[in-house]
Amino acid sequence: MSLPRKRRILCASDPTPGCTAAHRLESLRRLGQEVMVFDTHAYLPRSRLLSLLRYRFPAGPLVSRINRDLVRAVQEHKPDVVWFEKPTEFTAATIEAAKRLGAVTVCYNLDNPFGPRNDGCWYQFKKTFRRFDLHCVPRTIDVERYSAWGLNYVKVLLSFEPTAHFAPRPEWSDADRDREISYIGHPYEERCDFLVSLAEQQHLPVSVSGYGWHKVLSPERLARYVRSGYLLGDPYREAIWRSKINLSFITRLNEEDIAHKAVEIAACQGFLVAIRTPGHQEIFEEDREAVFFSSLEECADKCRFYLARPELREAIARRGRERAVRSGYDNDTQLRLVLDRLDGRA
């Protein structure tokens, strides 16, 4: 398959190695694009107070410098496309300036500005989102919204990065796994209570990694269950490899039906046990490519069943990875959809 038409793309993005935005930068380059980076992470205030103010009210002097500098970058680089990753700081004047300078504006947003979680960071975005030329939307409910608003969009899947999410070496086995039932992520919504109940009511061996658990667990439980803090890059993938069972949830207040982590776990050939949703059931065949649950009791029963059957776990995990690769859940396939839309081919 030929590469999409080459464009000069200026990405207003966080290029921190290991983050999903940085993965997309590399994917665009693999797809033959000339990528220039406008580093939005460099504009984060060092002051905690200013960071909180900017998050809750991204307007006025708090965002004037980043907007001014982006317009200058567009003037200097003359891109064909300005690609905005979660553009919470950019004003309508900045977006319109980029368009007047000849660029097509693309909004790629993994999060949900319109769901019931109602994060404060969306103040500016809600004033500007109709101005983008193309939106990349990952949720089924987004399709309904953006269609009703008459906005140009392309549906994408929360995708995995093939250079970061890949299978362990063939000889890897349970002898290399020191995590029994593992959750890697933040303690959103019911996850803390669910995991504590899985460990203390269902008497199952639970390991947790991620940011923020010190805020919701007692020191005793923190020491008992939490193995490490936030994991990124190689440590994240290796923690999936070292887990006999990898749990995955969705954030309901974000109106998710597919967890980004579920796709990454499968791509790493981890054994995936995820909450049952129509989205998960669509992208993985239940009990063949992944295992699903709808309650604490069902999750506990399935964990007990599969902990005792390593060969069955290995087979399901292998088929899960094969499905993720075969069905194009990777960054290159998903970003090609966006570039094809810009080419008028989708």
N, C-alpha and C positions, 0 to 999 in steps of 0.2 A: 504494500500500500504506500502511495506517495505521501510525502510530508505535506502539511498545509502550506499555503502561500506564506512566504517569509515576511514578517513585519517587524518594525521597530516598536517594542513594547516597553513603556516606562511603568514599572510596578511600584505603586505606593504600598509598601509591604514591610513586614518584619522579617529580615533575613537571618535571624538568629539560627545557627545550625541546629538541626533536629526538630524545629517546629514545623507545623504543617504548611505554613506560608512559604518557608524556605524550600520545602519539598516541591511546591508548585513552581517556584522559580526555576529549579533544575529541570522539572518536567517540560516547561515551556522551551527551555534551551534544547532539550533532547528532541523536541518537535520542530527544531529548525528556526526558532524565533531569535531575534536579536534583543536580548533582555537587558535593560538598564534598571537599576534599583534606586528608588527614593526611600531611604531608610526611615520609616515612621517610628521605629523603636528608639531612635536617637533623640526624639523630641519628647520623650516621657520626662516629666519633672522629677528632679531628685528629691524634692520635698514631699513627704508623705501627705501633708495637708493640701498642697497644690495638686498632687495626683488625685486625691479624693474629689477636690473641687472640679478638676478637669473631667473626671469620669462622670460626675453627676450633672455637670453643666458645661459641655464642651462648646463654648462660644466666646466671643469677644477677645480680650487680650490673652486668654488662656490658649487660644488656638490660632492667633493671628500670624505668628511666625511660621508655623508649619504650612499654612495656606499660602502665604507670600512666597515661601521657598519652593513650594510645588509649582506654582505658576512660572517662576523663574526657570525651574528645571524643564518644564514643557517648552518654554521659549528657547532654551539652550539646545535640548536634544532633538526637538521636532519629531516626536514619536508619532507613529500611525495610531497607536492605541495607548490610552492611560488606563492601567488595570488597578482598580482600587480593592484592597483586601480589608474587609470590615471597616468601611469609611465612616467612622463616628465623628471625626474632627473636621471634615472638609465641608466648606460652605457652598451654597448655591453659586455664588460669584466665582469660586474656584473651578467648579465643574463647568460652568458656562464659558469661562476663560479657556479651559482646555479644549472645548469644542470649537470655539472661535479660532483657535490656533491650528485647527485641522485634525484634531485627534478624535477617535471614537472612544467613548468612555464605557468601561465594563466594570460592573460591581460584582465581586465574588464575596459572598457573606455566608460563613458556616453557621452563624448564630441566628436567632429569631427576634427581630425587632418588634413583632406584632403579637407575640404570644402573651399569656397571662403572667409570665414572670416579670414583665415590665421593668427591665433593667434601666437604670437612670441614664446610661451612656447613649441612648438612642435619640436624645433631644434634637441634635443637629441632623441626624440621618432622616428622621421623620419629616424634616422640612425640605430635604433635598432628593429623596430616593426616586421621585418621578422624573428627575432630570437625566438619569443615566440612560445611555443608549441601549445597553443590554444588561440584564440581571442573570446571574447564575444561581439557581435556587435548588436546595437539596431536599426539601420536604414536600410531601404530597399536598399538604394544606397550602403551601406557598403557590402551587400551580393554580389552585382555585382563586387565591387572592389576586395574583398578578394578572391572571386572565380577566377577572372582573374589572380590574383597574385599567385594562387595555395596555399594559406595559409589555415590552419585548423581553422575553425570558427564554432561558434554556434550562431544562431539568438535568441536574447532575447528581451523582451519587457521592456520598462522603467516602473518599477513596483512600487506598493504601499507596505507599511509596515503595516501589520494588527494590530500591537500593538500601532501604532501611527495614522493610518488613518482608522477610524471606524465611525459608524453612531451615531448621538446624541440619547439621551434617547427618548423613544416613544412619550412622551408628548410634545416634542419640536415643536414649531409652529412659525408662523410669529410674534407672540407677543414677541418672544425671539430674533428676528432679527432686528438689528439696522443699518445694511448696506443694501442699496437697490441694486445698481449695483456695484459689487466689482471686483477689480483686485488686486491680490497679486503677486508681482514679480518685476523684474527689468524693466527699461524703454528701452528695446532693440528695435532697428529698428523703426517701425512706431507707436509703442504703445503709446508714449506720445501724438503725434498729434491726434491719433485715439480717445483716451480717453478724451482729451480736446474738440475735436469736438463733441463727444457724449454728453458731458455736456453742452457746450456753443452753439453749433449749433442745436442740437437735444433737448436741454433743459431737460436732464435726470439726475437723482441724482447719481453721481459717487463717489465712495470711493476707495482710493488707499493705499496699504501698500507695502513697499519694500525698497531696498537700491538704492541710486543713484538719487532719484527724485529731490533732491536739486540742481543737476547739470543741469537739463533740464527745471525746472519750475521756474517761477518768485516767489519771496517771497509771493505775494498775492495768486497765484494759489497753491503754496505749502500749505499755511494755509487753503485754501478752500477745497482741494481734498485729501491731504495725511493724513491718520489717524494714521499711525505708520511707523516705519522703518522696517528693516528686521525681519521677523517672522520665528521662528523655533519651532518644538516640539508642545507642547500643545497650545500655542498662535496661531500657524499657523492653526491647526485643528479647533480651536474655532472660528477663523475669518471666515473660510469656513462655519461653522454652522450658524454664525450670518449674513450671506449674503443671500439675497433673490435670487440674480443672481450672479453666479461666472463665470467671463470671462476667457477664455484661448486662447492663441495665439501659434504660432510656431515661431522659429527663422529660417528664410529662409536662412540666410548666414551660418547656421549650418546644412543646408539640412535636417531639421526635417520634418517629416510628421505626427508624433504623439507627442503631448506635454506631458512631464512627469507630469506636473501639472494637465492635464485633467484627467489622471488616478487617481491621488490622490484626486481630487475633487469628482469624482464619488465614490471612496471608502469611503469617508467621508459622503456620501449621500447628497452632495451638489448639487444644481441645476446647471448643467453645460451648458454654452452657449459658444461654441468653434468655432474657424475658421474652415470652411469646407475644409477638405483635404481627399484624398483617405484613408489615415491611420486612421483618426478619424471615417470615415464612415465604415471602416472595423471592428473596435473594439466596436462601439456603433451604435445601430439602431436609425437613425435620427427621431426626434420628438416623439420617444417612450422611449429611454434611455438617450438621450442627444439632445440638440438643436444646430444647426450649422448656420453659416452666412458666406457670401462671400463679403460683402460690409458694409460700415458704415450704409447706409440706411436700409439694411436688418437687421443688428444687432439692430438698434434703434427700428424698427417696432416690432421685436420679443421681445425686452425688455419691450416695452409698453404693448404688448399683455399678456405676462406672469406675469408681475408685478400685473396685475389686476385679476390673476387667481391662487391664492395660492394652491388650491386643485390639480390643474393640475401640478403645479410645484412639489408638494410633490410626486405625483404619478410617474412622470418622474425621479425624483431624486432617489426614492426607486428602480425603475427598473434599473437605471444606476448602483447603488451599487450591486444589485443582479447579473447583467451581469459581473461586475468586479470580483466578488467573484467566480461565476460559471465558468467563462472562464479562471480563473487562472492568473489574472493580478497581483497577489501578489508576494512578494519576494521569498517565499518558492517554489512556483511552477516554477518560472523562474530560480532560482538557481539550482533546481533539474535537469533542462535541462542540465546545465553545468556539474554537477556531473555525470549524466547519460552518457554524452559524454565521460568523463574521465573513466567511467566504461565500455565503449564500447557498451552501450545500446542505443545510439541515434546517 
